[in-house]
Amino acid sequence: MNGNLTLIIVAGALIAAGVYLLTERAMTRILLGVLLSSNGVAVLFLVASGKAGRAPILGAGGIAGTGMSDPLPQAMVLTAIVITLGMVAFLLTMAYRSFQLNGHDEVQDDVEDARIRRLAEEDEASDSYDESDHEIADEEGKIIEPEGADE
């Protein structure tokens, strides 16, 4: 298969720029990252499908021994376009709502993620944490004896 090197480089650059933009915190940049990545993947699919300009059906007269070109890459690109359109609509809605509520479209840190990060830094969420070495208190502050402590 002979692929066009220029289109392969363009597709790689689009995907690389899209992935970089996906790591940003602004919703508009995330949206642009989704668009660039989607277009890069679509270009890669079309480059992988073969030479441009060939008819989708070879041997339209029903001549025996002639086959058809593969329609799967075109179908996958059309499906990817539809999925990207849905993602764009969803991200635009989220960015607009975020701008209405906060005055900006920055993605904020999740409170639960911060709590889990704090527990991981304290090493209380890992397998090496042994509950029997620490005292546990209930809601009223009374010390609860761990199970197996009386042995």
ROZA-968291 format. One record per residue (C-alpha): residue in one letter; x, y, z. Coordinates in steps of 0.001 Angstrom, whole numbers, plus 524288, in hexadecimal, padded with zeros to 5 digits. Each point is the difference from the previous one (the first is absolute). Layout:
<rs>
aXYZ/...
</rs>
This chain:
<rs>
m800008000080000/n8056580D387FC31/g7FBA080A888095F/n801F480E4F7FDA9/l80AC6803EB8097D/t7FB4B80E1B8008E/l7F25E7FBE88042C/i805917F6B980A2A/i8084580B04805C5/v7F451809407FFCC/a7F7947F5D5806D7/g80A8A7FDD180A4D/a8014580EA480248/l7F135801748014C/i7FF3F7F4E6809D5/a80BB580529807B1/a7FA5280DBD800B1/g7F2BF7FA5C803B9/v805967F7DA80B14/y8078280BDB804FD/l7F3A1808348000D/l7F8627F531806DF/t8090A8017D80BBB/e7FC7980E61801D3/r7F640804CA80A31/a7F7B9808FD7F775/m7F4207F9957F9D0/t801D88073B7F321/r80DC47FA8C7FEC7/i7FB127F26B80360/l7F5CA801A97F54F/l80A6E803E77F630/g8080A7F43A8044A/v7F4987F6DA7FD50/l7FE04806157F29B/l80E5B7FF4A7FC36/s801817F1FF804C5/s7F3B87FBCD7F8D0/n8046A806327F351/g80D7A7F9E68016C/v7FA3A7F276801E1/a7F6EE802137F45F/v80B9A803A67F777/l807507F3F1804C1/f7F4727F7457FC8D/l7FF0F805CA7F279/v80E9E7FEB37FDB4/a7FF537F1D18046B/s7F4B77FD277F6AA/g8089D800F37F406/k80191808877F411/a7F68580B0D7FDE3/g7F780800A57F3F3/r7FC947F19D7FEC2/a7F1EE7FC307FE3A/p7F9BE7F99280BC8/i7FB007F4D47F7AB/l809527FA6E7F60C/g7F9EB7F87D7F4DE/a7F26A805DA8009C/g7FBC47F7897F498/g800977F3D78085D/i80C6F7FAF17F992/a804D87F3E5806EE/g80D61800E080671/t7FF4980E5F80366/g7FDFA8041A80DE8/m7FBC480BE480759/s8083B809AB80749/d7FE998000980EB8/p7F4CB8090180456/l803047FE2180E81/p8097980B94801A0/q7F6318096D7FA17/a7F5317FAA7808A6/m8089F8013980C0B/v8037780E167FCAB/l7F19D803687FE45/t7FCF77F9B880D25/a80B358077580654/i7FACF80CBD7FA64/v7F29F7FD8280609/i805E87FC7880D35/t8089280C217FF95/l7F422808707FD19/g7F93C7FA9280C0F/m80C2F8024F80858/v8014280DEB7FAFA/a7F1CC802E680351/f801CC7FA5280DA9/l80CC180754802A2/l7FA7B80CC87FAC8/t7F4597FE8880907/m808CE7FD3380BA1/a808E080B917FCCB/y7F4688092E7FE72/r7F9D67FB8180CC3/s80CFC8013780715/f8018280DC57FAB1/q7F241803728047B/l802527FB0480DCE/n80E22803EA80261/g8036A80A617F605/h80A987F7417FA15/d800F77F2A57F9DD/e80B267FA858082C/v7FE4C7F221804F3/q800978002880ED4/d8061C7F5C5808BC/d7F6967F5F280531/v7FE998000280ED8/e7FF7A7F12A8008D/d80C5B7FEE27F7C6/a807048091D80966/r7FBB67F79D80B90/i804B57F3877F980/r80CF4806937FCAC/r8018F8044780E31/l7FD2C7F231804DB/a809EC7FA717F685/e80A46809A4804A0/e7FD3B7FBF980E0E/d8012B7F1CF7FB82/e7F2DD7FC9580606/a7FA347FB0A7F362/s80AAD7F6597FC60/d801A37F1A080309/s80B41802F280946/y7F6CF8071180960/d7FD5B7F75980BCE/e7F3BF803BB8077F/s804267F8B880C3F/d80B6980951801FC/h7F71580BE6800EB/e7F4F9803BA80913/i7F2B7801B97F9C4/a7F5BD80919805AC/d7F1698005C7FD7A/e7F7AC80C397FE20/e7FFF88033080E9A/g80EB37FEB880145/k800217F3088075B/i80B3A7F6EE7FC84/i7FB867F3D17F8DB/e807F37F3C68022E/p803CB7F9A67F315/e7FB6C7F2147FDC7/g809E77F60A8048A/a8064F8096E809A5/d7FBEF7F7BA80BBC/e807D87F43C7FB51/
</rs>
